[in-house]
Amino acid sequence: MTPYQHDIDAVRALKQENGSGWDAIDPESAARMRAQNRFRTGLEIAQYTADIMRRDMAEYDADSSVYTQSLGVWHGFIGQQKLISIKKHLKSTNKRYLYLSGWMVAALRSEFGPLPDQSMHEKTSVPALIEELYTFLRQADARELDLLFTQLDTARAAGDDTAVEFIQSQIDNHETHVVPIIADIDAGFGNPEATYLLAKKMIEAGACAIQIENQVSDEKQCGHQDGKVTVPHEDFLAKINAVRYAFLELGIENGIIVARTDSLGAGLTQKLAVSREPGDLGDQYNAFLDVEEIAGADLSDGDVVIRREGRLLRPKRLASNLYQFRPGTGEDRVVLDCITSLRGGADLLWIETEKPHVAQIAGMVDRIREVVPDAKLVYNNSPSFNWTLNFRQQAYDLLEAQGADVSAYDRASLMSVEYDDTELARLADENIRSFQRDGSARAGIFHHLITLPTYHTAALSTDDLAKGYFGDQGMLAYVKGVQRREIREGIATVKHQNMAGSDIGDNHKEYFAGEAALKAGGAHNTMNQFG
């Protein structure tokens, strides 16, 4: 018996128990409403999606070609349309997630207005966006099922048993639009207690995977900007523990923690690590500091020194009271960060890099996997990279190393449109196309995401429309560039009343009031023009 039929029978039994007062209740209508509301709480969603991610992680360990992907979204509607599109074109949401970017929350969802990615936005806006996303995804389920229910009623009325059986099968095997969200908690928005409290809110809203970075909360910077300041490992591990406790308290025992390291581009630290014995974690962290050896007589008032192997070492301290690391230590610090995070309870790693280069990422992952063989990455396919220039330069270097004649190219100016139809550009584009596949096979990348894509697509599409509409095209800019494409490409939003739930509301009115229902979707509804 399917869940749908089980609910019909269950409501029918309740109706009989409750007597004539329930005469107007139709068991199948109630079963339909239950099917359209599969997830009743955020914690149900968090558990359901955590199970999906754990399954996907195990499948990736067995076969690196089955990596996962997501796009960053900043509004529930954008996330909803992404999943509707995936189901329409690819027929399944399998291995496709959503990413919630702290950058986009800061830039687009703060009550202060647009803010830089420095953890200045309201932290409550993060769980609020998670809840909003899942509200829209659940509404996408309700809408899709509502269309199937309408088709089922039509087939029944026509006496078409074959169609009835087929549509009922689609209902019984409906794939939800609800997918995992990897949610950015930045550097934890404060001390470990603050991290724990925010993590709880995020999990209660539905998040099964929380990404946290090893920057200082009060000096947090976007991963692709300068001035990043990291914290000692023990400070970061305390926040990882805080997130784990939040998962455990709420019963999501297999929740996922993504530990991000910004050490590759971070040259500063706010604190010296506590070291209790030579070679311990604090000592290893401090060993990367840029220091100068001094004698006791050279000490000045206010100096901070470290004693190592009988020598006095003075870390170089900036006017900001921050300490700097030695240049060239970034990759070594990344490897130590990643090993420490995995040993300290993280499930996945995020290495923030300055360019998309498979060999560079793989070099670090190989070293990590010498210690933790199943280490896996979430990787930011960032719009902060100039992908065209980076990959054309990589193609240039490859051709040059193979002995090809590259004299026709100016390596510093490869972004130029004059190179678009060249062998080098075609090689670069092919390497961009295969970057995710290659990175997952060679560099341990389990999940590929683009942090800010829908920020850029919203700007680009709006620019296209504004240019034509306010120019000499007028309404043709909208009709040709938007509506005609929606109709011909089967974009659901062309029937925007349906997308917003009007037909669902009509059906509910009929459930509630029967023939007396005043419905919006009658003969005079202009949405009928779209078939």
Solvent accessible surface area in square Angstrom, and as a share of the most:
residue,aa,sasa,rsa
1,M,167,0.75
2,T,45,0.26
3,P,103,0.65
4,Y,13,0.05
5,Q,73,0.32
6,H,103,0.46
7,D,28,0.14
8,I,12,0.06
9,D,48,0.25
10,A,33,0.25
11,V,7,0.04
12,R,106,0.39
13,A,46,0.35
14,L,68,0.34
15,K,52,0.22
16,Q,138,0.61
17,E,135,0.61
18,N,71,0.36
19,G,38,0.36
20,S,92,0.59
21,G,74,0.72
22,W,84,0.29
23,D,98,0.51
24,A,91,0.71
25,I,76,0.39
26,D,74,0.38
27,P,15,0.09
28,E,31,0.14
29,S,15,0.09
30,A,24,0.19
31,A,0,0.00
32,R,16,0.06
33,M,68,0.30
34,R,86,0.32
35,A,30,0.23
36,Q,18,0.08
37,N,57,0.29
38,R,114,0.42
39,F,9,0.04
40,R,133,0.49
41,T,70,0.41
42,G,17,0.16
43,L,58,0.29
44,E,76,0.34
45,I,4,0.02
46,A,0,0.00
47,Q,59,0.26
48,Y,61,0.23
49,T,0,0.00
50,A,0,0.00
51,D,70,0.36
52,I,25,0.13
53,M,0,0.00
54,R,74,0.27
55,R,111,0.41
56,D,0,0.00
57,M,14,0.06
58,A,62,0.48
59,E,66,0.30
60,Y,7,0.03
61,D,78,0.40
62,A,91,0.71
63,D,70,0.36
64,S,40,0.26
65,S,75,0.48
66,V,52,0.30
67,Y,46,0.18
68,T,0,0.00
69,Q,66,0.29
70,S,8,0.05
71,L,62,0.31
72,G,0,0.00
73,V,0,0.00
74,W,54,0.19
75,H,58,0.26
76,G,0,0.00
77,F,73,0.30
78,I,42,0.21
79,G,0,0.00
80,Q,3,0.01
81,Q,35,0.16
82,K,24,0.10
83,L,0,0.00
84,I,24,0.12
85,S,45,0.29
86,I,22,0.11
87,K,30,0.13
88,K,64,0.27
89,H,117,0.52
90,L,95,0.47
91,K,156,0.66
92,S,33,0.21
93,T,11,0.07
94,N,69,0.35
95,K,27,0.11
96,R,62,0.23
97,Y,1,0.00
98,L,0,0.00
99,Y,3,0.01
100,L,0,0.00
101,S,3,0.02
102,G,0,0.00
103,W,63,0.22
104,M,0,0.00
105,V,0,0.00
106,A,0,0.00
107,A,11,0.09
108,L,70,0.35
109,R,70,0.26
110,S,13,0.08
111,E,164,0.74
112,F,149,0.62
113,G,25,0.24
114,P,119,0.75
115,L,35,0.17
116,P,64,0.40
117,D,11,0.06
118,Q,61,0.27
119,S,22,0.14
120,M,94,0.42
121,H,6,0.03
122,E,46,0.21
123,K,75,0.32
124,T,95,0.55
125,S,18,0.11
126,V,1,0.00
127,P,15,0.09
128,A,57,0.44
129,L,2,0.01
130,I,0,0.00
131,E,106,0.48
132,E,36,0.16
133,L,0,0.00
134,Y,4,0.01
135,T,70,0.41
136,F,59,0.25
137,L,0,0.00
138,R,71,0.26
139,Q,47,0.21
140,A,0,0.00
141,D,7,0.04
142,A,13,0.10
143,R,31,0.11
144,E,45,0.20
145,L,5,0.03
146,D,4,0.02
147,L,62,0.31
148,L,18,0.09
149,F,3,0.01
150,T,69,0.40
151,Q,87,0.39
152,L,0,0.00
153,D,63,0.33
154,T,87,0.51
155,A,9,0.07
156,R,108,0.40
157,A,93,0.72
158,A,79,0.62
159,G,56,0.54
160,D,64,0.33
161,D,113,0.58
162,T,108,0.63
163,A,29,0.22
164,V,34,0.20
165,E,129,0.58
166,F,127,0.53
167,I,13,0.07
168,Q,39,0.18
169,S,50,0.33
170,Q,71,0.32
171,I,10,0.05
172,D,46,0.24
173,N,114,0.58
174,H,37,0.16
175,E,60,0.27
176,T,4,0.02
177,H,2,0.01
178,V,1,0.01
179,V,4,0.02
180,P,2,0.01
181,I,0,0.00
182,I,0,0.00
183,A,0,0.00
184,D,9,0.05
185,I,0,0.00
186,D,1,0.00
187,A,1,0.01
188,G,0,0.00
189,F,29,0.12
190,G,27,0.26
191,N,94,0.48
192,P,51,0.32
193,E,97,0.44
194,A,17,0.13
195,T,0,0.00
196,Y,47,0.18
197,L,88,0.44
198,L,7,0.03
199,A,0,0.00
200,K,42,0.18
201,K,121,0.51
202,M,0,0.00
203,I,0,0.00
204,E,68,0.30
205,A,15,0.11
206,G,0,0.00
207,A,0,0.00
208,C,0,0.00
209,A,0,0.00
210,I,0,0.00
211,Q,0,0.00
212,I,0,0.00
213,E,1,0.00
214,N,6,0.03
215,Q,3,0.01
216,V,10,0.06
217,S,25,0.16
218,D,110,0.57
219,E,76,0.34
220,K,5,0.02
221,Q,39,0.18
222,C,15,0.09
223,G,9,0.08
224,H,51,0.23
225,Q,94,0.42
226,D,125,0.65
227,G,29,0.28
228,K,11,0.05
229,V,2,0.01
230,T,2,0.01
231,V,24,0.14
232,P,7,0.04
233,H,14,0.06
234,E,83,0.37
235,D,46,0.24
236,F,11,0.05
237,L,33,0.16
238,A,37,0.29
239,K,25,0.10
240,I,1,0.00
241,N,70,0.36
242,A,9,0.07
243,V,0,0.00
244,R,47,0.17
245,Y,147,0.56
246,A,0,0.00
247,F,0,0.00
248,L,86,0.43
249,E,97,0.44
250,L,32,0.16
251,G,41,0.39
252,I,5,0.03
253,E,132,0.59
254,N,38,0.19
255,G,0,0.00
256,I,0,0.00
257,I,0,0.00
258,V,0,0.00
259,A,2,0.02
260,R,14,0.05
261,T,4,0.02
262,D,1,0.00
263,S,3,0.02
264,L,37,0.18
265,G,43,0.42
266,A,2,0.01
267,G,34,0.33
268,L,34,0.17
269,T,0,0.00
270,Q,62,0.28
271,K,100,0.42
272,L,45,0.22
273,A,13,0.10
274,V,98,0.56
275,S,51,0.33
276,R,175,0.64
277,E,112,0.50
278,P,129,0.81
279,G,48,0.46
280,D,34,0.18
281,L,45,0.23
282,G,6,0.06
283,D,26,0.13
284,Q,70,0.31
285,Y,8,0.03
286,N,7,0.04
287,A,43,0.33
288,F,30,0.12
289,L,1,0.01
290,D,19,0.10
291,V,42,0.24
292,E,74,0.33
293,E,104,0.47
294,I,19,0.10
295,A,57,0.44
296,G,45,0.43
297,A,103,0.80
298,D,80,0.41
299,L,76,0.38
300,S,67,0.43
301,D,153,0.79
302,G,60,0.58
303,D,46,0.24
304,V,50,0.29
305,V,53,0.30
306,I,27,0.13
307,R,179,0.65
308,R,47,0.17
309,E,154,0.69
310,G,53,0.51
311,R,100,0.37
312,L,49,0.24
313,L,5,0.03
314,R,55,0.20
315,P,5,0.03
316,K,85,0.36
317,R,106,0.39
318,L,70,0.35
319,A,119,0.92
320,S,70,0.45
321,N,90,0.46
322,L,18,0.09
323,Y,16,0.06
324,Q,50,0.22
325,F,9,0.04
326,R,98,0.36
327,P,123,0.77
328,G,82,0.79
329,T,9,0.05
330,G,10,0.10
331,E,67,0.30
332,D,59,0.31
333,R,15,0.05
334,V,0,0.00
335,V,11,0.06
336,L,27,0.13
337,D,10,0.05
338,C,2,0.01
339,I,19,0.10
340,T,12,0.07
341,S,5,0.03
342,L,26,0.13
343,R,177,0.65
344,G,23,0.22
345,G,34,0.33
346,A,9,0.07
347,D,29,0.15
348,L,0,0.00
349,L,1,0.01
350,W,1,0.00
351,I,0,0.00
352,E,9,0.04
353,T,5,0.03
354,E,102,0.46
355,K,60,0.26
356,P,0,0.00
357,H,53,0.24
358,V,31,0.18
359,A,66,0.51
360,Q,30,0.14
361,I,0,0.00
362,A,0,0.00
363,G,33,0.32
364,M,0,0.00
365,V,3,0.01
366,D,55,0.29
367,R,94,0.34
368,I,1,0.00
369,R,77,0.28
370,E,141,0.63
371,V,65,0.37
372,V,27,0.15
373,P,106,0.66
374,D,82,0.43
375,A,4,0.03
376,K,10,0.04
377,L,1,0.01
378,V,0,0.00
379,Y,1,0.00
380,N,7,0.03
381,N,8,0.04
382,S,1,0.01
383,P,44,0.28
384,S,62,0.40
385,F,14,0.06
386,N,66,0.34
387,W,48,0.17
388,T,38,0.22
389,L,44,0.22
390,N,30,0.15
391,F,8,0.03
392,R,12,0.04
393,Q,35,0.16
394,Q,43,0.19
395,A,0,0.00
396,Y,29,0.11
397,D,59,0.31
398,L,79,0.39
399,L,15,0.08
400,E,95,0.43
401,A,90,0.70
402,Q,122,0.54
403,G,67,0.65
404,A,47,0.36
405,D,117,0.61
406,V,14,0.08
407,S,98,0.63
408,A,84,0.65
409,Y,37,0.14
410,D,73,0.38
411,R,96,0.35
412,A,85,0.66
413,S,51,0.33
414,L,0,0.00
415,M,104,0.47
416,S,38,0.25
417,V,121,0.70
418,E,127,0.57
419,Y,17,0.06
420,D,65,0.34
421,D,123,0.64
422,T,33,0.19
423,E,106,0.48
424,L,0,0.00
425,A,1,0.00
426,R,144,0.53
427,L,50,0.25
428,A,1,0.01
429,D,80,0.41
430,E,76,0.34
431,N,46,0.23
432,I,53,0.27
433,R,160,0.58
434,S,5,0.03
435,F,3,0.01
436,Q,35,0.16
437,R,120,0.44
438,D,50,0.26
439,G,0,0.00
440,S,1,0.01
441,A,71,0.55
442,R,123,0.45
443,A,0,0.00
444,G,1,0.01
445,I,0,0.00
446,F,0,0.00
447,H,0,0.00
448,H,0,0.00
449,L,0,0.00
450,I,51,0.26
451,T,13,0.08
452,L,15,0.07
453,P,18,0.11
454,T,16,0.09
455,Y,73,0.28
456,H,87,0.39
457,T,80,0.46
458,A,37,0.29
459,A,62,0.48
460,L,116,0.58
461,S,68,0.44
462,T,85,0.50
463,D,82,0.43
464,D,77,0.40
465,L,63,0.31
466,A,40,0.31
467,K,145,0.62
468,G,10,0.09
469,Y,96,0.37
470,F,167,0.69
471,G,44,0.42
472,D,144,0.74
473,Q,91,0.40
474,G,26,0.25
475,M,112,0.50
476,L,85,0.42
477,A,10,0.08
478,Y,71,0.27
479,V,44,0.25
480,K,117,0.49
481,G,39,0.37
482,V,49,0.28
483,Q,50,0.22
484,R,86,0.31
485,R,136,0.50
486,E,26,0.12
487,I,89,0.45
488,R,189,0.69
489,E,82,0.37
490,G,47,0.45
491,I,59,0.30
492,A,21,0.16
493,T,27,0.15
494,V,18,0.10
495,K,66,0.28
496,H,106,0.47
497,Q,84,0.37
498,N,14,0.07
499,M,12,0.05
500,A,86,0.66
501,G,19,0.18
502,S,33,0.21
503,D,49,0.25
504,I,22,0.11
505,G,26,0.25
506,D,8,0.04
507,N,34,0.18
508,H,48,0.21
509,K,84,0.35
510,E,83,0.37
511,Y,55,0.21
512,F,144,0.60
513,A,54,0.42
514,G,33,0.32
515,E,186,0.83
516,A,89,0.69
517,A,20,0.16
518,L,154,0.77
519,K,93,0.39
520,A,59,0.45
521,G,37,0.36
522,G,40,0.39
523,A,93,0.72
524,H,182,0.81
525,N,33,0.17
526,T,86,0.50
527,M,23,0.10
528,N,84,0.43
529,Q,141,0.63
530,F,51,0.21
531,G,83,0.79
